[in-house]
Amino acid sequence: MAYVISDACVSCGTCEGQCPVGAISAGDGQYVIDANTCIECGSCAGACPTGAISQE
């Protein structure tokens, strides 16, 4: 299951730089993860300072 970013996202951008496949981009008000590109590695979740990223 792909990772998702919750409303706890503060748009710091840390996760975007951690994604090895470029599945994360700035969305409308917070970052979003493209479920079709996500390889479920968890790098983004480990880097998120607010814990806003989890598996769907």
Secondary structure as the mmCIF struct_conf table of DSSP 4:
data_model
#
loop_
_struct_conf.conf_type_id
_struct_conf.id
_struct_conf.beg_label_comp_id
_struct_conf.beg_label_asym_id
_struct_conf.beg_label_seq_id
_struct_conf.end_label_comp_id
_struct_conf.end_label_asym_id
_struct_conf.end_label_seq_id
STRN STRN1 TYR A 3 ILE A 5
TURN_TY1_P TURN_TY1_P1 ASP A 7 ALA A 8
HELX_RH_AL_P HELX_RH_AL_P1 THR A 14 GLN A 18
TURN_TY1_P TURN_TY1_P2 PRO A 20 VAL A 21
STRN STRN2 ILE A 24 ALA A 26
BEND BEND1 ASP A 28 GLN A 30
STRN STRN3 TYR A 31 ILE A 33
TURN_TY1_P TURN_TY1_P3 ALA A 35 THR A 37
HELX_RH_AL_P HELX_RH_AL_P2 SER A 43 ALA A 47
TURN_TY1_P TURN_TY1_P4 PRO A 49 THR A 50
STRN STRN4 ILE A 53 GLN A 55
#
